[in-house]
Amino acid sequence: MIRPLLWAVLFFVSGFSFVNAKDHEIIIACQNTVNAYAHARDAIDGDAVGKLFTDQAVFAIGERRMQGRAAIVEAMQERGKQGATIHLVSSVAITPEGKNSARGLSYTLVMGETKSGKYEQQVIVQYDDIFEIKQGVCRFAQRSLKVMPVEREAQ
């Protein structure tokens, strides 16, 4: 009686998941893509951002839509001129949809550098993603974001 109970406890404590090995690879690859975007965006590295998108990707920021890797890279380099940022990625949920695609939902707290050199909260962003997976590489085929302003306390 104790032995099956012990196995059940170990099963749940170990973090075992009912995701098959291929789906697990897709989830990890796409989570890495989401995190790599934040790092490349903060580094204002247009080439690194571009490598995360398919050739014909669509990136929508509100009503503004950019089509194709070149347009996305150009837009990211322009946004980088607005000052230094730190993108704190959270709550990344990836759902595989077959062997070549997945959907993602994540949230990011964007911190911006102030004139005094300190960072403060700017916005929270919700990203809705569609990924394309080829040869184990996960890229954004479509990325849309919704900006949710944060309220700042008066200082």
TIGUSE-563927 format. One record per residue (C-alpha): residue in one letter; x, y, z. Coordinates in steps of 0.001 Angstrom, whole numbers, padded with zeros to 6 digits, always signed. Example, Ala and Ser with C-alpha at 12.3 -4.5 7.8 and 13.67 -1.06 7.14 Angstrom:
BEGIN
A+012300-004500+007800/S+013670-001060+007140/
This chain:
BEGIN
M+000000+000000+000000/I+002760+002440+000868/R+004788+001686-002262/P+002071+002805-004787/L+001426+005905-002691/L+005146+006705-002678/W+005275+006356-006470/A+002245+008632-006836/V+003874+011303-004663/L+007150+011064-006594/F+005218+011245-009865/F+003553+014543-008942/V+006530+016073-007107/S+008836+015374-010063/G+006859+017755-012242/F+005994+014985-014676/S+003907+016205-017535/F+001629+014395-019968/V+003255+016139-022941/N+004911+013827-025444/A+008606+014257-026256/K+008072+016002-029626/D+005590+018516-028163/H+008010+019138-025304/E+010756+019992-027834/I+008404+022413-029589/I+007398+024060-026308/I+011024+024567-025241/A+012087+025839-028685/C+009246+028380-028797/Q+009797+029507-025189/N+013419+030124-026146/T+012247+032207-029117/V+010037+034342-026865/N+012936+034926-024449/A+015432+035566-027255/Y+013118+038274-028630/A+013203+040116-025290/H+016996+039968-025128/A+017446+041042-028761/R+014930+043864-028347/D+016694+045168-025247/A+020060+044979-027026/I+018513+046845-029994/D+019924+044087-032194/G+017846+044183-035359/D+019655+041230-036935/A+018963+039032-033903/V+015303+040120-033887/G+015028+039375-037604/K+016318+035815-037200/L+013400+035073-034866/F+010773+035764-037575/T+009880+033890-040758/D+010509+035665-044076/Q+006831+036594-044469/A+006004+037112-040790/V+003438+039659-039666/F+004037+041736-036542/A+001089+043813-035339/I+001450+046488-032694/G-002060+047744-032151/E-003311+048895-035561/R+000192+049042-037062/R+001088+045933-039090/M+004530+045117-040405/Q+004833+042418-043076/G+008101+040603-043694/R+011348+040248-041809/A+012951+043426-043256/A+010030+045646-042216/I+010028+044137-038717/V+013783+044692-038288/E+013477+048304-039474/A+010610+048984-037043/M+012518+047451-034111/Q+015582+049572-034847/E+013390+052704-034895/R+011778+051775-031581/G+015228+051248-030125/K+015959+054945-030590/Q+013354+055688-027899/G+015765+054649-025163/A+016977+051637-023240/T+014465+049036-022125/I+014320+045844-020134/H+011654+043321-021146/L+010743+041036-018224/V+008979+038040-019784/S+006439+036070-017771/S+003662+033498-018050/V+004753+031989-021361/A+002224+029383-022517/I+003005+027445-025690/T+000495+025072-027296/P+001806+022839-030110/E-000580+022520-033056/G+000924+019686-035026/K+004578+019076-035846/N+005188+022387-037650/S+003242+025012-035720/A+002357+026260-032277/R+000510+029108-030586/G+001804+031182-027744/L+000566+033650-025176/S+002888+035592-022910/Y+003096+038748-020867/T+006001+041159-020583/L+006620+043974-018159/V+008562+046646-020034/M+010868+048800-017965/G+012259+051996-019482/E+015330+053989-018560/T+014586+057446-017162/K+016703+060571-017630/S+018284+059902-014249/G+019455+056458-015417/K+016973+054537-013289/Y+014380+052160-014720/E+010639+052425-014201/Q+007635+050443-015331/Q+006300+051630-018654/V+003707+049114-019808/I+002619+045510-019605/V+002407+043827-022990/Q+000339+040791-023938/Y+001829+038896-026887/D-000256+036523-029019/D+001996+034435-031238/I+001762+031914-034031/F+004983+029974-034527/E+006355+028013-037447/I+008711+025153-036634/K+011203+023923-039247/Q+014072+021554-038506/G+013643+022103-034778/V+013828+025913-035063/C+010826+027888-033838/R+010181+031284-035457/F+007400+033824-035226/A+005043+033582-038220/Q+002729+036107-036593/R+003158+038209-033486/S+000639+040693-032182/L+000810+042673-029042/K-001641+044506-026884/V-000278+047279-024675/M-001727+047630-021194/P-000578+050867-019544/V+000422+050740-015894/E-000557+053312-013345/R+002339+055077-011698/E+002185+056490-008223/A+002873+060201-007886/Q+006280+060840-006377/
